[in-house]
């Protein structure tokens, strides 16, 4: 919204239309020879046109007339032609109708389709831009070498918000490179050219047809603004020594290259690019490739940088920046230069060194893993103060928002460092999955995002093996997280059809990233790592510098399996997982039948859905690679792989007795939930209480997550997960604690306004107390960095402190208050970095207003981005409604709070039980402002909507949400229907399950056996 409808856009289109015919034919000539040709043809065309006009008038032709006359007719299609609705039924905006056409000529009207017609393909772009940082505009000339595929009179490409001046087309001769001055070469007369804003397209209509197999050159000159909005070629600023400095940088993914130059802006139109940037010499400029030559103008002293030609790539990976940043650099063993560019003060403080260091190691890691070299001679990492996403993987010039790449090791927590590391690992992976091999179309964006997200964990394990990311953290942060979303009936398949440009943003959601990663991990485990790696290697080599669809991947992976004699049709299996929404719950039980002996098990599958009423008539089925092990108090069997293809199947297991438990989805490598009969749950719980180590750490976390979610959806009695976490005092590992705390916070949101809340919080504190006291608080040694410490221990300690403080452990509160008091009185922050967020938040919520003011002051004076963020979030922990209101208003109306943090402030106020109503009310009141500011960035938008609605759980709040959706929620994307389903689920849980839940807590069974 708001994006395309701003008046400058309309104005620019109008300006573009007023061009004279003569102008539109003349290119900026390169040679005198060409210039003469142009004029000869002009004169000839002019004469012919007059003649035609005379004949036309004299004969008074009644049939449809092709206006070939001179004068202002050319290039005013918007005003000429019919304005009626003819043929525009499928258009969803009125703007398209401005381009009414004469029926005879453009019956086909290929620009009315949302996709490019494909009659011509770009081969190479010569793009020359002059960038004016004083008034934030730029002007450009692009010369596109085109190959004609099918004969056509139309060249249809993308352009949005560009003021097009001149358009010309020349024939270059045959595809074999016949020169232009030979027969068949030379200027092609342009009949007319016009924008088609409804599809963000630009249309060039020629007099004569372009011929297949021939090469042409389209030249367009244009002007545009360097916008404030973070899309296309945009600007942002920062302060250096109290002076405001500007920079301009691009963000083209997914469909914004068309805002910077006319281009074939779909991923499949790969081409090479030669970019030239001209600008004031006080700035430097960067692009995907290194500068090949540079010159200074004698006239105005401006610098012109010619960048080397890129390899074949998609338009959305082209990037450039004009800034006065400085850099630090390093080199890989293979000779690739890596530079990190940032604000000069950040560079001099060394804040970029960490990212530079890991990037160097990562390039080596990926080259080894994929067995494909990094393609470019250099890789620049650019840290910008403002960016719509965490980062963007432009080939050779990846752009990061500062918070995701600059690290001040002294004050950063391990979680900040981990997040930053993973963003870098993700973007570097894209240099292969994305830049080198690009999904054919946006429906399969998960082909790049799922891989990059999966490799975040694999690559981080390479950097820090102790973090154990892929085997552990992946479960809670990816698998458990996305199964929450994908268990809703408002979910969607991971491959989702998308046609309209405006819908493309919506495919970049957590289903694409997280489900993509989870499916890839499942597949990697089914195949085994060596074959998986072999398949990926074949896939990258076969499609490098080109595009691929999911079937291309499946076929390479299947081939890898066949090469080892393993006959699996991966495409057939994976289609079930990618073309269907959701995932199954697999129920395993020992066989009860009289006829079959007990070493048989029955396995059934059904679509897991939180809503009990929506799952009645669901018929989805999957090919489930189910691993199962059996065990008892002393040992567990090795896992067996069973393929479950039907609704219910019987499989043989080894010998079992009454004390044998079954465990499914070993190490949680599969993307599904597992349920058991109650007797088996009881045996598993017993096992966890007596000796948890027999079950792997991944499965312990998995059992917790499955149990809580199965109970929430009504597949299991409410007491089962509560009883299960009764073993936590025995749990020494971080991951199961983390899984439990995530599930408990989910419940906390449902329960914290109920009368019996204390029953719940006391039960949680009871589980936490012993381990919390045993682990204690971290000491603040001189080596605070996570690199040296054991990540697992630090994270467990942090998790326990967080649980203890947030559920009301008095000792935890006293400790936090003591830390804050010490900070205020000594003005020395002696709080260990890893738990600062917890201590700040606890302090602000328990202590008086002066502490809030103190933190507010520190927020302003701090320069370290990681510090600023947690100080800001701490301010939302106050229970003083006046202060929370003040914070909300300051966030939105002043520039005291960075723009990308405003949404987090609102969400965090919502997470505070004292702030919930306030955040919900504030969100509705300010929706228009918020939506116009963030609505276009769907990721932000859906984060905000879920953040302020997920805790709503009464009938009254449900009605408020429905009212809001009816009155204001039009066009907000899928986030609102999803929010509605979640809140309906919350209300339903209260209605159906709360009583049983509290009943269990009032009278927990005396033993684990319940
Ligand atoms: Zn990505």
Boltz pocket constraint, residues with backbone or C-beta under 6 A from the ligand:
constraints:
  - pocket:
      binder: B
      contacts: [[A, 426], [A, 430], [A, 448], [A, 449], [A, 452]]
      max_distance: 6.0
